[in-house]
Amino acid sequence: MNCESQDEVDHLWDKLCDGGEPEECGWLRDKYGLSWQIIPALLGELLQDPDAEKAGRVMQAMLRMTKIDVHLLRQAHAGQ
């Protein structure tokens, strides 16, 4: 599920994780056993950066996350 903001990511994550279980890379399993990936639209943009080093840093940051954090993705992209 693509989200437009961190607030939307947080809202959906909280609702779907209620009674469910978080997993890696923005994935979670809801209380009914269905799997969802909650990601900000910005993730796709950053991963498609023509600068492979920037895109690689974003990928590595995302792989360490459970719920995707837009601020941390931007920091990784900027090399911070």
mmJSON file of the N, C-alpha and C atoms, coordinates in Angstrom:
{"data_MODEL":{"atom_site":{
"group_PDB":["ATOM","ATOM","ATOM","ATOM","ATOM","ATOM","ATOM","ATOM","ATOM","ATOM","ATOM","ATOM","ATOM","ATOM","ATOM","ATOM","ATOM","ATOM","ATOM","ATOM","ATOM","ATOM","ATOM","ATOM","ATOM","ATOM","ATOM","ATOM","ATOM","ATOM","ATOM","ATOM","ATOM","ATOM","ATOM","ATOM","ATOM","ATOM","ATOM","ATOM","ATOM","ATOM","ATOM","ATOM","ATOM","ATOM","ATOM","ATOM","ATOM","ATOM","ATOM","ATOM","ATOM","ATOM","ATOM","ATOM","ATOM","ATOM","ATOM","ATOM","ATOM","ATOM","ATOM","ATOM","ATOM","ATOM","ATOM","ATOM","ATOM","ATOM","ATOM","ATOM","ATOM","ATOM","ATOM","ATOM","ATOM","ATOM","ATOM","ATOM","ATOM","ATOM","ATOM","ATOM","ATOM","ATOM","ATOM","ATOM","ATOM","ATOM","ATOM","ATOM","ATOM","ATOM","ATOM","ATOM","ATOM","ATOM","ATOM","ATOM","ATOM","ATOM","ATOM","ATOM","ATOM","ATOM","ATOM","ATOM","ATOM","ATOM","ATOM","ATOM","ATOM","ATOM","ATOM","ATOM","ATOM","ATOM","ATOM","ATOM","ATOM","ATOM","ATOM","ATOM","ATOM","ATOM","ATOM","ATOM","ATOM","ATOM","ATOM","ATOM","ATOM","ATOM","ATOM","ATOM","ATOM","ATOM","ATOM","ATOM","ATOM","ATOM","ATOM","ATOM","ATOM","ATOM","ATOM","ATOM","ATOM","ATOM","ATOM","ATOM","ATOM","ATOM","ATOM","ATOM","ATOM","ATOM","ATOM","ATOM","ATOM","ATOM","ATOM","ATOM","ATOM","ATOM","ATOM","ATOM","ATOM","ATOM","ATOM","ATOM","ATOM","ATOM","ATOM","ATOM","ATOM","ATOM","ATOM","ATOM","ATOM","ATOM","ATOM","ATOM","ATOM","ATOM","ATOM","ATOM","ATOM","ATOM","ATOM","ATOM","ATOM","ATOM","ATOM","ATOM","ATOM","ATOM","ATOM","ATOM","ATOM","ATOM","ATOM","ATOM","ATOM","ATOM","ATOM","ATOM","ATOM","ATOM","ATOM","ATOM","ATOM","ATOM","ATOM","ATOM","ATOM","ATOM","ATOM","ATOM","ATOM","ATOM","ATOM","ATOM","ATOM","ATOM","ATOM","ATOM","ATOM","ATOM","ATOM","ATOM","ATOM","ATOM","ATOM","ATOM","ATOM","ATOM","ATOM","ATOM"],
"id":[1,2,3,4,5,6,7,8,9,10,11,12,13,14,15,16,17,18,19,20,21,22,23,24,25,26,27,28,29,30,31,32,33,34,35,36,37,38,39,40,41,42,43,44,45,46,47,48,49,50,51,52,53,54,55,56,57,58,59,60,61,62,63,64,65,66,67,68,69,70,71,72,73,74,75,76,77,78,79,80,81,82,83,84,85,86,87,88,89,90,91,92,93,94,95,96,97,98,99,100,101,102,103,104,105,106,107,108,109,110,111,112,113,114,115,116,117,118,119,120,121,122,123,124,125,126,127,128,129,130,131,132,133,134,135,136,137,138,139,140,141,142,143,144,145,146,147,148,149,150,151,152,153,154,155,156,157,158,159,160,161,162,163,164,165,166,167,168,169,170,171,172,173,174,175,176,177,178,179,180,181,182,183,184,185,186,187,188,189,190,191,192,193,194,195,196,197,198,199,200,201,202,203,204,205,206,207,208,209,210,211,212,213,214,215,216,217,218,219,220,221,222,223,224,225,226,227,228,229,230,231,232,233,234,235,236,237,238,239,240],
"type_symbol":["N","C","C","N","C","C","N","C","C","N","C","C","N","C","C","N","C","C","N","C","C","N","C","C","N","C","C","N","C","C","N","C","C","N","C","C","N","C","C","N","C","C","N","C","C","N","C","C","N","C","C","N","C","C","N","C","C","N","C","C","N","C","C","N","C","C","N","C","C","N","C","C","N","C","C","N","C","C","N","C","C","N","C","C","N","C","C","N","C","C","N","C","C","N","C","C","N","C","C","N","C","C","N","C","C","N","C","C","N","C","C","N","C","C","N","C","C","N","C","C","N","C","C","N","C","C","N","C","C","N","C","C","N","C","C","N","C","C","N","C","C","N","C","C","N","C","C","N","C","C","N","C","C","N","C","C","N","C","C","N","C","C","N","C","C","N","C","C","N","C","C","N","C","C","N","C","C","N","C","C","N","C","C","N","C","C","N","C","C","N","C","C","N","C","C","N","C","C","N","C","C","N","C","C","N","C","C","N","C","C","N","C","C","N","C","C","N","C","C","N","C","C","N","C","C","N","C","C","N","C","C","N","C","C","N","C","C","N","C","C"],
"label_atom_id":["N","CA","C","N","CA","C","N","CA","C","N","CA","C","N","CA","C","N","CA","C","N","CA","C","N","CA","C","N","CA","C","N","CA","C","N","CA","C","N","CA","C","N","CA","C","N","CA","C","N","CA","C","N","CA","C","N","CA","C","N","CA","C","N","CA","C","N","CA","C","N","CA","C","N","CA","C","N","CA","C","N","CA","C","N","CA","C","N","CA","C","N","CA","C","N","CA","C","N","CA","C","N","CA","C","N","CA","C","N","CA","C","N","CA","C","N","CA","C","N","CA","C","N","CA","C","N","CA","C","N","CA","C","N","CA","C","N","CA","C","N","CA","C","N","CA","C","N","CA","C","N","CA","C","N","CA","C","N","CA","C","N","CA","C","N","CA","C","N","CA","C","N","CA","C","N","CA","C","N","CA","C","N","CA","C","N","CA","C","N","CA","C","N","CA","C","N","CA","C","N","CA","C","N","CA","C","N","CA","C","N","CA","C","N","CA","C","N","CA","C","N","CA","C","N","CA","C","N","CA","C","N","CA","C","N","CA","C","N","CA","C","N","CA","C","N","CA","C","N","CA","C","N","CA","C","N","CA","C","N","CA","C","N","CA","C","N","CA","C","N","CA","C","N","CA","C","N","CA","C"],
"label_alt_id":[null,null,null,null,null,null,null,null,null,null,null,null,null,null,null,null,null,null,null,null,null,null,null,null,null,null,null,null,null,null,null,null,null,null,null,null,null,null,null,null,null,null,null,null,null,null,null,null,null,null,null,null,null,null,null,null,null,null,null,null,null,null,null,null,null,null,null,null,null,null,null,null,null,null,null,null,null,null,null,null,null,null,null,null,null,null,null,null,null,null,null,null,null,null,null,null,null,null,null,null,null,null,null,null,null,null,null,null,null,null,null,null,null,null,null,null,null,null,null,null,null,null,null,null,null,null,null,null,null,null,null,null,null,null,null,null,null,null,null,null,null,null,null,null,null,null,null,null,null,null,null,null,null,null,null,null,null,null,null,null,null,null,null,null,null,null,null,null,null,null,null,null,null,null,null,null,null,null,null,null,null,null,null,null,null,null,null,null,null,null,null,null,null,null,null,null,null,null,null,null,null,null,null,null,null,null,null,null,null,null,null,null,null,null,null,null,null,null,null,null,null,null,null,null,null,null,null,null,null,null,null,null,null,null,null,null,null,null,null,null],
"label_comp_id":["MET","MET","MET","ASN","ASN","ASN","CYS","CYS","CYS","GLU","GLU","GLU","SER","SER","SER","GLN","GLN","GLN","ASP","ASP","ASP","GLU","GLU","GLU","VAL","VAL","VAL","ASP","ASP","ASP","HIS","HIS","HIS","LEU","LEU","LEU","TRP","TRP","TRP","ASP","ASP","ASP","LYS","LYS","LYS","LEU","LEU","LEU","CYS","CYS","CYS","ASP","ASP","ASP","GLY","GLY","GLY","GLY","GLY","GLY","GLU","GLU","GLU","PRO","PRO","PRO","GLU","GLU","GLU","GLU","GLU","GLU","CYS","CYS","CYS","GLY","GLY","GLY","TRP","TRP","TRP","LEU","LEU","LEU","ARG","ARG","ARG","ASP","ASP","ASP","LYS","LYS","LYS","TYR","TYR","TYR","GLY","GLY","GLY","LEU","LEU","LEU","SER","SER","SER","TRP","TRP","TRP","GLN","GLN","GLN","ILE","ILE","ILE","ILE","ILE","ILE","PRO","PRO","PRO","ALA","ALA","ALA","LEU","LEU","LEU","LEU","LEU","LEU","GLY","GLY","GLY","GLU","GLU","GLU","LEU","LEU","LEU","LEU","LEU","LEU","GLN","GLN","GLN","ASP","ASP","ASP","PRO","PRO","PRO","ASP","ASP","ASP","ALA","ALA","ALA","GLU","GLU","GLU","LYS","LYS","LYS","ALA","ALA","ALA","GLY","GLY","GLY","ARG","ARG","ARG","VAL","VAL","VAL","MET","MET","MET","GLN","GLN","GLN","ALA","ALA","ALA","MET","MET","MET","LEU","LEU","LEU","ARG","ARG","ARG","MET","MET","MET","THR","THR","THR","LYS","LYS","LYS","ILE","ILE","ILE","ASP","ASP","ASP","VAL","VAL","VAL","HIS","HIS","HIS","LEU","LEU","LEU","LEU","LEU","LEU","ARG","ARG","ARG","GLN","GLN","GLN","ALA","ALA","ALA","HIS","HIS","HIS","ALA","ALA","ALA","GLY","GLY","GLY","GLN","GLN","GLN"],
"label_asym_id":["A","A","A","A","A","A","A","A","A","A","A","A","A","A","A","A","A","A","A","A","A","A","A","A","A","A","A","A","A","A","A","A","A","A","A","A","A","A","A","A","A","A","A","A","A","A","A","A","A","A","A","A","A","A","A","A","A","A","A","A","A","A","A","A","A","A","A","A","A","A","A","A","A","A","A","A","A","A","A","A","A","A","A","A","A","A","A","A","A","A","A","A","A","A","A","A","A","A","A","A","A","A","A","A","A","A","A","A","A","A","A","A","A","A","A","A","A","A","A","A","A","A","A","A","A","A","A","A","A","A","A","A","A","A","A","A","A","A","A","A","A","A","A","A","A","A","A","A","A","A","A","A","A","A","A","A","A","A","A","A","A","A","A","A","A","A","A","A","A","A","A","A","A","A","A","A","A","A","A","A","A","A","A","A","A","A","A","A","A","A","A","A","A","A","A","A","A","A","A","A","A","A","A","A","A","A","A","A","A","A","A","A","A","A","A","A","A","A","A","A","A","A","A","A","A","A","A","A","A","A","A","A","A","A","A","A","A","A","A","A"],
"label_entity_id":["1","1","1","1","1","1","1","1","1","1","1","1","1","1","1","1","1","1","1","1","1","1","1","1","1","1","1","1","1","1","1","1","1","1","1","1","1","1","1","1","1","1","1","1","1","1","1","1","1","1","1","1","1","1","1","1","1","1","1","1","1","1","1","1","1","1","1","1","1","1","1","1","1","1","1","1","1","1","1","1","1","1","1","1","1","1","1","1","1","1","1","1","1","1","1","1","1","1","1","1","1","1","1","1","1","1","1","1","1","1","1","1","1","1","1","1","1","1","1","1","1","1","1","1","1","1","1","1","1","1","1","1","1","1","1","1","1","1","1","1","1","1","1","1","1","1","1","1","1","1","1","1","1","1","1","1","1","1","1","1","1","1","1","1","1","1","1","1","1","1","1","1","1","1","1","1","1","1","1","1","1","1","1","1","1","1","1","1","1","1","1","1","1","1","1","1","1","1","1","1","1","1","1","1","1","1","1","1","1","1","1","1","1","1","1","1","1","1","1","1","1","1","1","1","1","1","1","1","1","1","1","1","1","1","1","1","1","1","1","1"],
"label_seq_id":[1,1,1,2,2,2,3,3,3,4,4,4,5,5,5,6,6,6,7,7,7,8,8,8,9,9,9,10,10,10,11,11,11,12,12,12,13,13,13,14,14,14,15,15,15,16,16,16,17,17,17,18,18,18,19,19,19,20,20,20,21,21,21,22,22,22,23,23,23,24,24,24,25,25,25,26,26,26,27,27,27,28,28,28,29,29,29,30,30,30,31,31,31,32,32,32,33,33,33,34,34,34,35,35,35,36,36,36,37,37,37,38,38,38,39,39,39,40,40,40,41,41,41,42,42,42,43,43,43,44,44,44,45,45,45,46,46,46,47,47,47,48,48,48,49,49,49,50,50,50,51,51,51,52,52,52,53,53,53,54,54,54,55,55,55,56,56,56,57,57,57,58,58,58,59,59,59,60,60,60,61,61,61,62,62,62,63,63,63,64,64,64,65,65,65,66,66,66,67,67,67,68,68,68,69,69,69,70,70,70,71,71,71,72,72,72,73,73,73,74,74,74,75,75,75,76,76,76,77,77,77,78,78,78,79,79,79,80,80,80],
"pdbx_PDB_ins_code":[null,null,null,null,null,null,null,null,null,null,null,null,null,null,null,null,null,null,null,null,null,null,null,null,null,null,null,null,null,null,null,null,null,null,null,null,null,null,null,null,null,null,null,null,null,null,null,null,null,null,null,null,null,null,null,null,null,null,null,null,null,null,null,null,null,null,null,null,null,null,null,null,null,null,null,null,null,null,null,null,null,null,null,null,null,null,null,null,null,null,null,null,null,null,null,null,null,null,null,null,null,null,null,null,null,null,null,null,null,null,null,null,null,null,null,null,null,null,null,null,null,null,null,null,null,null,null,null,null,null,null,null,null,null,null,null,null,null,null,null,null,null,null,null,null,null,null,null,null,null,null,null,null,null,null,null,null,null,null,null,null,null,null,null,null,null,null,null,null,null,null,null,null,null,null,null,null,null,null,null,null,null,null,null,null,null,null,null,null,null,null,null,null,null,null,null,null,null,null,null,null,null,null,null,null,null,null,null,null,null,null,null,null,null,null,null,null,null,null,null,null,null,null,null,null,null,null,null,null,null,null,null,null,null,null,null,null,null,null,null],
"Cartn_x":[0.84,0.0,0.898,0.803,1.597,0.916,1.685,1.177,1.847,1.148,1.668,2.488,2.376,3.076,3.424,4.292,4.622,3.396,2.568,1.345,0.448,0.339,-0.491,0.122,1.44,2.137,1.839,2.014,1.811,0.376,-0.588,-1.999,-2.338,-1.976,-2.28,-1.535,-0.279,0.529,-0.112,-0.51,-1.108,-2.418,-3.246,-4.542,-4.364,-3.491,-3.327,-2.514,-1.641,-0.854,-1.644,-2.76,-3.57,-4.067,-3.484,-3.813,-3.0,-2.131,-1.286,0.16,1.044,2.468,3.31,4.203,5.089,6.145,6.567,7.637,8.658,9.558,10.638,10.209,10.935,10.832,9.426,8.729,7.406,6.289,6.607,5.591,5.006,3.733,3.08,2.022,1.656,0.584,-0.536,-1.731,-2.844,-3.432,-4.425,-4.992,-5.696,-5.953,-6.586,-5.565,-4.287,-3.236,-2.883,-3.494,-3.17,-1.902,-1.064,0.168,-0.035,0.547,0.489,1.89,2.204,3.424,2.991,3.319,2.949,4.203,4.212,5.394,5.006,5.875,5.633,5.985,5.239,5.518,6.948,7.457,8.808,9.854,9.603,10.568,10.883,9.859,10.065,10.873,10.577,11.312,12.793,13.07,14.458,15.216,14.539,15.189,15.479,14.762,14.973,15.929,16.586,17.543,18.612,18.954,19.988,21.368,21.565,22.815,22.706,23.377,23.276,23.729,24.667,25.134,24.029,23.327,22.217,21.108,20.739,19.684,20.095,21.351,21.85,21.772,22.094,21.991,20.54,19.62,18.198,17.767,18.183,17.831,18.362,19.602,20.185,19.448,19.056,18.298,16.948,16.265,14.953,15.031,16.072,16.224,16.396,16.816,16.991,15.722,14.704,13.491,12.415,11.544,10.296,9.267,8.756,7.896,8.807,8.463,9.292,9.196,10.355,10.462,10.991,10.15,10.506,11.729,11.796,12.93,14.25,14.262,15.489,15.836,14.83,15.095,15.756,15.239,15.825,17.262,17.506,18.866,19.807,19.376,20.207,20.484,19.494,19.648,20.678,20.646,21.568,22.948,23.102,24.389,24.676,23.638,23.81,23.7],
"Cartn_y":[-1.15,0.0,1.23,2.085,3.307,4.43,5.142,6.247,7.543,8.632,9.932,10.627,10.203,10.885,9.905,10.362,9.542,9.382,10.424,10.325,9.205,9.084,8.02,6.644,6.543,5.289,4.921,5.889,5.633,5.204,5.901,5.596,4.167,3.833,2.494,1.419,1.685,0.725,0.424,1.498,1.307,0.53,0.857,0.179,-1.29,-1.556,-2.932,-3.796,-3.181,-3.949,-4.25,-3.56,-3.799,-5.25,-6.071,-7.487,-8.297,-7.611,-8.279,-8.285,-8.429,-8.537,-7.841,-6.913,-6.253,-7.223,-6.981,-7.768,-6.803,-7.268,-6.44,-5.678,-4.581,-3.823,-3.3,-2.859,-2.295,-3.311,-4.579,-5.63,-5.833,-6.219,-6.618,-7.655,-8.408,-9.403,-8.926,-8.698,-8.214,-9.334,-8.989,-9.965,-11.123,-10.987,-12.061,-12.917,-12.55,-13.311,-12.814,-11.704,-11.137,-10.296,-10.376,-9.591,-8.304,-7.235,-5.914,-5.323,-4.559,-3.757,-2.305,-1.562,-0.16,0.662,1.336,2.086,3.479,4.443,5.779,5.8,6.572,6.708,7.199,7.98,8.512,7.404,6.251,5.155,4.784,4.63,4.3,5.351,6.609,7.71,7.66,7.466,7.447,6.233,5.098,3.89,3.989,4.854,5.026,6.167,6.698,7.775,7.282,8.075,7.659,7.489,8.087,7.919,6.606,5.586,4.246,4.227,5.068,5.108,5.598,6.655,7.173,6.131,5.535,4.517,3.324,2.952,1.845,2.14,3.373,3.751,3.692,4.119,4.062,2.607,1.743,0.328,-0.276,0.01,-0.529,-0.018,1.247,1.805,1.113,0.929,0.298,-1.139,-1.848,-3.243,-3.388,-2.322,-2.365,-1.946,-1.503,-0.98,-2.051,-1.826,-2.573,-1.664,-0.665,0.354,1.339,1.689,2.582,4.008,4.646,5.994,6.921,7.851,8.773,9.599,10.072,10.907,10.144,8.898,8.096,7.764,7.583,7.358,8.585,9.763,11.009,11.19,10.855,10.956,10.014,8.791,7.817,8.317,8.848,9.364,10.492,11.337,12.467,12.059,10.819,10.338,10.735,10.967,11.382,10.192],
"Cartn_z":[0.0,0.0,0.0,-0.997,-1.068,-0.309,0.472,1.28,0.854,1.012,0.598,1.679,2.925,4.014,5.129,6.022,7.192,8.072,8.159,8.961,8.452,7.131,6.556,6.833,6.702,7.031,8.481,9.385,10.809,11.101,10.511,10.749,10.3,9.053,8.547,9.327,9.629,10.379,11.726,12.443,13.757,13.666,12.702,12.553,12.178,11.207,10.731,11.695,12.482,13.452,14.723,14.918,16.109,16.084,16.934,16.948,15.958,15.224,14.239,14.675,13.694,14.01,12.95,13.374,12.422,11.899,10.672,10.064,9.492,8.676,8.135,6.89,6.622,5.367,5.079,6.136,5.943,5.868,6.078,6.037,7.421,7.444,8.678,8.357,9.368,9.228,10.153,9.592,10.402,11.256,12.083,13.014,12.323,11.021,10.253,9.494,9.634,8.977,7.582,7.142,5.831,5.929,4.916,4.888,4.096,4.613,3.991,3.991,2.949,2.971,2.896,3.944,4.049,3.76,2.617,2.213,1.725,1.972,1.431,-0.059,-0.832,-2.263,-2.486,-1.541,-1.649,-1.767,-1.172,-1.233,-2.675,-3.495,-4.906,-5.634,-5.342,-5.975,-5.605,-4.324,-3.868,-4.397,-4.489,-5.006,-6.506,-7.202,-8.644,-8.965,-7.959,-8.196,-9.167,-10.176,-11.117,-10.472,-9.313,-8.57,-7.78,-8.267,-7.673,-6.217,-5.851,-4.466,-3.538,-3.943,-3.138,-3.021,-4.14,-4.147,-3.27,-3.309,-2.503,-1.017,-0.636,0.784,1.252,0.392,0.739,0.913,0.015,0.106,1.403,1.731,2.958,4.193,4.185,5.314,5.438,4.308,4.322,4.835,4.472,4.893,6.406,7.071,8.529,9.273,8.543,9.183,9.307,10.264,10.343,9.692,10.43,9.829,9.103,7.882,7.08,7.617,7.769,8.312,7.218,6.762,5.677,6.032,7.262,7.68,7.546,7.98,7.882,6.432,5.59,4.161,3.54,3.877,3.345,3.826,5.078,5.623,4.881,4.653,3.931,2.527,1.862,0.496,0.474,1.506,1.586,2.085,2.507,2.989,4.42,5.189,6.587,7.518],
"occupancy":[1.0,1.0,1.0,1.0,1.0,1.0,1.0,1.0,1.0,1.0,1.0,1.0,1.0,1.0,1.0,1.0,1.0,1.0,1.0,1.0,1.0,1.0,1.0,1.0,1.0,1.0,1.0,1.0,1.0,1.0,1.0,1.0,1.0,1.0,1.0,1.0,1.0,1.0,1.0,1.0,1.0,1.0,1.0,1.0,1.0,1.0,1.0,1.0,1.0,1.0,1.0,1.0,1.0,1.0,1.0,1.0,1.0,1.0,1.0,1.0,1.0,1.0,1.0,1.0,1.0,1.0,1.0,1.0,1.0,1.0,1.0,1.0,1.0,1.0,1.0,1.0,1.0,1.0,1.0,1.0,1.0,1.0,1.0,1.0,1.0,1.0,1.0,1.0,1.0,1.0,1.0,1.0,1.0,1.0,1.0,1.0,1.0,1.0,1.0,1.0,1.0,1.0,1.0,1.0,1.0,1.0,1.0,1.0,1.0,1.0,1.0,1.0,1.0,1.0,1.0,1.0,1.0,1.0,1.0,1.0,1.0,1.0,1.0,1.0,1.0,1.0,1.0,1.0,1.0,1.0,1.0,1.0,1.0,1.0,1.0,1.0,1.0,1.0,1.0,1.0,1.0,1.0,1.0,1.0,1.0,1.0,1.0,1.0,1.0,1.0,1.0,1.0,1.0,1.0,1.0,1.0,1.0,1.0,1.0,1.0,1.0,1.0,1.0,1.0,1.0,1.0,1.0,1.0,1.0,1.0,1.0,1.0,1.0,1.0,1.0,1.0,1.0,1.0,1.0,1.0,1.0,1.0,1.0,1.0,1.0,1.0,1.0,1.0,1.0,1.0,1.0,1.0,1.0,1.0,1.0,1.0,1.0,1.0,1.0,1.0,1.0,1.0,1.0,1.0,1.0,1.0,1.0,1.0,1.0,1.0,1.0,1.0,1.0,1.0,1.0,1.0,1.0,1.0,1.0,1.0,1.0,1.0,1.0,1.0,1.0,1.0,1.0,1.0,1.0,1.0,1.0,1.0,1.0,1.0,1.0,1.0,1.0,1.0,1.0,1.0],
"B_iso_or_equiv":[0.0,0.0,0.0,0.0,0.0,0.0,0.0,0.0,0.0,0.0,0.0,0.0,0.0,0.0,0.0,0.0,0.0,0.0,0.0,0.0,0.0,0.0,0.0,0.0,0.0,0.0,0.0,0.0,0.0,0.0,0.0,0.0,0.0,0.0,0.0,0.0,0.0,0.0,0.0,0.0,0.0,0.0,0.0,0.0,0.0,0.0,0.0,0.0,0.0,0.0,0.0,0.0,0.0,0.0,0.0,0.0,0.0,0.0,0.0,0.0,0.0,0.0,0.0,0.0,0.0,0.0,0.0,0.0,0.0,0.0,0.0,0.0,0.0,0.0,0.0,0.0,0.0,0.0,0.0,0.0,0.0,0.0,0.0,0.0,0.0,0.0,0.0,0.0,0.0,0.0,0.0,0.0,0.0,0.0,0.0,0.0,0.0,0.0,0.0,0.0,0.0,0.0,0.0,0.0,0.0,0.0,0.0,0.0,0.0,0.0,0.0,0.0,0.0,0.0,0.0,0.0,0.0,0.0,0.0,0.0,0.0,0.0,0.0,0.0,0.0,0.0,0.0,0.0,0.0,0.0,0.0,0.0,0.0,0.0,0.0,0.0,0.0,0.0,0.0,0.0,0.0,0.0,0.0,0.0,0.0,0.0,0.0,0.0,0.0,0.0,0.0,0.0,0.0,0.0,0.0,0.0,0.0,0.0,0.0,0.0,0.0,0.0,0.0,0.0,0.0,0.0,0.0,0.0,0.0,0.0,0.0,0.0,0.0,0.0,0.0,0.0,0.0,0.0,0.0,0.0,0.0,0.0,0.0,0.0,0.0,0.0,0.0,0.0,0.0,0.0,0.0,0.0,0.0,0.0,0.0,0.0,0.0,0.0,0.0,0.0,0.0,0.0,0.0,0.0,0.0,0.0,0.0,0.0,0.0,0.0,0.0,0.0,0.0,0.0,0.0,0.0,0.0,0.0,0.0,0.0,0.0,0.0,0.0,0.0,0.0,0.0,0.0,0.0,0.0,0.0,0.0,0.0,0.0,0.0,0.0,0.0,0.0,0.0,0.0,0.0],
"pdbx_formal_charge":[null,null,null,null,null,null,null,null,null,null,null,null,null,null,null,null,null,null,null,null,null,null,null,null,null,null,null,null,null,null,null,null,null,null,null,null,null,null,null,null,null,null,null,null,null,null,null,null,null,null,null,null,null,null,null,null,null,null,null,null,null,null,null,null,null,null,null,null,null,null,null,null,null,null,null,null,null,null,null,null,null,null,null,null,null,null,null,null,null,null,null,null,null,null,null,null,null,null,null,null,null,null,null,null,null,null,null,null,null,null,null,null,null,null,null,null,null,null,null,null,null,null,null,null,null,null,null,null,null,null,null,null,null,null,null,null,null,null,null,null,null,null,null,null,null,null,null,null,null,null,null,null,null,null,null,null,null,null,null,null,null,null,null,null,null,null,null,null,null,null,null,null,null,null,null,null,null,null,null,null,null,null,null,null,null,null,null,null,null,null,null,null,null,null,null,null,null,null,null,null,null,null,null,null,null,null,null,null,null,null,null,null,null,null,null,null,null,null,null,null,null,null,null,null,null,null,null,null,null,null,null,null,null,null,null,null,null,null,null,null],
"auth_seq_id":[1,1,1,2,2,2,3,3,3,4,4,4,5,5,5,6,6,6,7,7,7,8,8,8,9,9,9,10,10,10,11,11,11,12,12,12,13,13,13,14,14,14,15,15,15,16,16,16,17,17,17,18,18,18,19,19,19,20,20,20,21,21,21,22,22,22,23,23,23,24,24,24,25,25,25,26,26,26,27,27,27,28,28,28,29,29,29,30,30,30,31,31,31,32,32,32,33,33,33,34,34,34,35,35,35,36,36,36,37,37,37,38,38,38,39,39,39,40,40,40,41,41,41,42,42,42,43,43,43,44,44,44,45,45,45,46,46,46,47,47,47,48,48,48,49,49,49,50,50,50,51,51,51,52,52,52,53,53,53,54,54,54,55,55,55,56,56,56,57,57,57,58,58,58,59,59,59,60,60,60,61,61,61,62,62,62,63,63,63,64,64,64,65,65,65,66,66,66,67,67,67,68,68,68,69,69,69,70,70,70,71,71,71,72,72,72,73,73,73,74,74,74,75,75,75,76,76,76,77,77,77,78,78,78,79,79,79,80,80,80],
"auth_comp_id":["MET","MET","MET","ASN","ASN","ASN","CYS","CYS","CYS","GLU","GLU","GLU","SER","SER","SER","GLN","GLN","GLN","ASP","ASP","ASP","GLU","GLU","GLU","VAL","VAL","VAL","ASP","ASP","ASP","HIS","HIS","HIS","LEU","LEU","LEU","TRP","TRP","TRP","ASP","ASP","ASP","LYS","LYS","LYS","LEU","LEU","LEU","CYS","CYS","CYS","ASP","ASP","ASP","GLY","GLY","GLY","GLY","GLY","GLY","GLU","GLU","GLU","PRO","PRO","PRO","GLU","GLU","GLU","GLU","GLU","GLU","CYS","CYS","CYS","GLY","GLY","GLY","TRP","TRP","TRP","LEU","LEU","LEU","ARG","ARG","ARG","ASP","ASP","ASP","LYS","LYS","LYS","TYR","TYR","TYR","GLY","GLY","GLY","LEU","LEU","LEU","SER","SER","SER","TRP","TRP","TRP","GLN","GLN","GLN","ILE","ILE","ILE","ILE","ILE","ILE","PRO","PRO","PRO","ALA","ALA","ALA","LEU","LEU","LEU","LEU","LEU","LEU","GLY","GLY","GLY","GLU","GLU","GLU","LEU","LEU","LEU","LEU","LEU","LEU","GLN","GLN","GLN","ASP","ASP","ASP","PRO","PRO","PRO","ASP","ASP","ASP","ALA","ALA","ALA","GLU","GLU","GLU","LYS","LYS","LYS","ALA","ALA","ALA","GLY","GLY","GLY","ARG","ARG","ARG","VAL","VAL","VAL","MET","MET","MET","GLN","GLN","GLN","ALA","ALA","ALA","MET","MET","MET","LEU","LEU","LEU","ARG","ARG","ARG","MET","MET","MET","THR","THR","THR","LYS","LYS","LYS","ILE","ILE","ILE","ASP","ASP","ASP","VAL","VAL","VAL","HIS","HIS","HIS","LEU","LEU","LEU","LEU","LEU","LEU","ARG","ARG","ARG","GLN","GLN","GLN","ALA","ALA","ALA","HIS","HIS","HIS","ALA","ALA","ALA","GLY","GLY","GLY","GLN","GLN","GLN"],
"auth_asym_id":["A","A","A","A","A","A","A","A","A","A","A","A","A","A","A","A","A","A","A","A","A","A","A","A","A","A","A","A","A","A","A","A","A","A","A","A","A","A","A","A","A","A","A","A","A","A","A","A","A","A","A","A","A","A","A","A","A","A","A","A","A","A","A","A","A","A","A","A","A","A","A","A","A","A","A","A","A","A","A","A","A","A","A","A","A","A","A","A","A","A","A","A","A","A","A","A","A","A","A","A","A","A","A","A","A","A","A","A","A","A","A","A","A","A","A","A","A","A","A","A","A","A","A","A","A","A","A","A","A","A","A","A","A","A","A","A","A","A","A","A","A","A","A","A","A","A","A","A","A","A","A","A","A","A","A","A","A","A","A","A","A","A","A","A","A","A","A","A","A","A","A","A","A","A","A","A","A","A","A","A","A","A","A","A","A","A","A","A","A","A","A","A","A","A","A","A","A","A","A","A","A","A","A","A","A","A","A","A","A","A","A","A","A","A","A","A","A","A","A","A","A","A","A","A","A","A","A","A","A","A","A","A","A","A","A","A","A","A","A","A"],
"auth_atom_id":["N","CA","C","N","CA","C","N","CA","C","N","CA","C","N","CA","C","N","CA","C","N","CA","C","N","CA","C","N","CA","C","N","CA","C","N","CA","C","N","CA","C","N","CA","C","N","CA","C","N","CA","C","N","CA","C","N","CA","C","N","CA","C","N","CA","C","N","CA","C","N","CA","C","N","CA","C","N","CA","C","N","CA","C","N","CA","C","N","CA","C","N","CA","C","N","CA","C","N","CA","C","N","CA","C","N","CA","C","N","CA","C","N","CA","C","N","CA","C","N","CA","C","N","CA","C","N","CA","C","N","CA","C","N","CA","C","N","CA","C","N","CA","C","N","CA","C","N","CA","C","N","CA","C","N","CA","C","N","CA","C","N","CA","C","N","CA","C","N","CA","C","N","CA","C","N","CA","C","N","CA","C","N","CA","C","N","CA","C","N","CA","C","N","CA","C","N","CA","C","N","CA","C","N","CA","C","N","CA","C","N","CA","C","N","CA","C","N","CA","C","N","CA","C","N","CA","C","N","CA","C","N","CA","C","N","CA","C","N","CA","C","N","CA","C","N","CA","C","N","CA","C","N","CA","C","N","CA","C","N","CA","C","N","CA","C","N","CA","C","N","CA","C","N","CA","C","N","CA","C"],
"pdbx_PDB_model_num":[1,1,1,1,1,1,1,1,1,1,1,1,1,1,1,1,1,1,1,1,1,1,1,1,1,1,1,1,1,1,1,1,1,1,1,1,1,1,1,1,1,1,1,1,1,1,1,1,1,1,1,1,1,1,1,1,1,1,1,1,1,1,1,1,1,1,1,1,1,1,1,1,1,1,1,1,1,1,1,1,1,1,1,1,1,1,1,1,1,1,1,1,1,1,1,1,1,1,1,1,1,1,1,1,1,1,1,1,1,1,1,1,1,1,1,1,1,1,1,1,1,1,1,1,1,1,1,1,1,1,1,1,1,1,1,1,1,1,1,1,1,1,1,1,1,1,1,1,1,1,1,1,1,1,1,1,1,1,1,1,1,1,1,1,1,1,1,1,1,1,1,1,1,1,1,1,1,1,1,1,1,1,1,1,1,1,1,1,1,1,1,1,1,1,1,1,1,1,1,1,1,1,1,1,1,1,1,1,1,1,1,1,1,1,1,1,1,1,1,1,1,1,1,1,1,1,1,1,1,1,1,1,1,1,1,1,1,1,1,1]
}}}
